[in-house]
Amino acid sequence: MRAEGYRERKETVGRWEIRVVSYKVGDEWIATVDNVSPGANIAGASGKTREEAENKALERAKERLAATRTLTV
């Protein structure tokens, strides 16, 4: 199988810049969310539509980023 409909975009969640990538494999859409620098994967999801997969992945990413502790110097 081949990935089709590849799309990549950048957004900001809180103080983090993230990249949302989505593509279709067979009948399923896959979406991943990573922080742009250093590019670590934060969340991923799949769904029957691009929007469903992206929304699931973004919700998981927002939950994880909200739970991230930050230190002030």
ChimeraX attribute file (.defattr): number of C-alpha atoms within 10 A of each C-alpha:
attribute: neighborCount
match mode: 1-to-1
recipient: residues
	/A:1	6
	/A:2	7
	/A:3	12
	/A:4	12
	/A:5	10
	/A:6	13
	/A:7	12
	/A:8	12
	/A:9	10
	/A:10	14
	/A:11	13
	/A:12	10
	/A:13	14
	/A:14	10
	/A:15	7
	/A:16	13
	/A:17	13
	/A:18	23
	/A:19	19
	/A:20	20
	/A:21	18
	/A:22	24
	/A:23	22
	/A:24	21
	/A:25	13
	/A:26	10
	/A:27	8
	/A:28	13
	/A:29	23
	/A:30	23
	/A:31	26
	/A:32	22
	/A:33	28
	/A:34	21
	/A:35	21
	/A:36	15
	/A:37	10
	/A:38	7
	/A:39	11
	/A:40	11
	/A:41	14
	/A:42	18
	/A:43	20
	/A:44	21
	/A:45	19
	/A:46	21
	/A:47	18
	/A:48	12
	/A:49	14
	/A:50	18
	/A:51	15
	/A:52	16
	/A:53	21
	/A:54	24
	/A:55	15
	/A:56	17
	/A:57	25
	/A:58	23
	/A:59	15
	/A:60	17
	/A:61	22
	/A:62	17
	/A:63	11
	/A:64	12
	/A:65	16
	/A:66	11
	/A:67	9
	/A:68	8
	/A:69	7
	/A:70	6
	/A:71	4
	/A:72	4
	/A:73	3
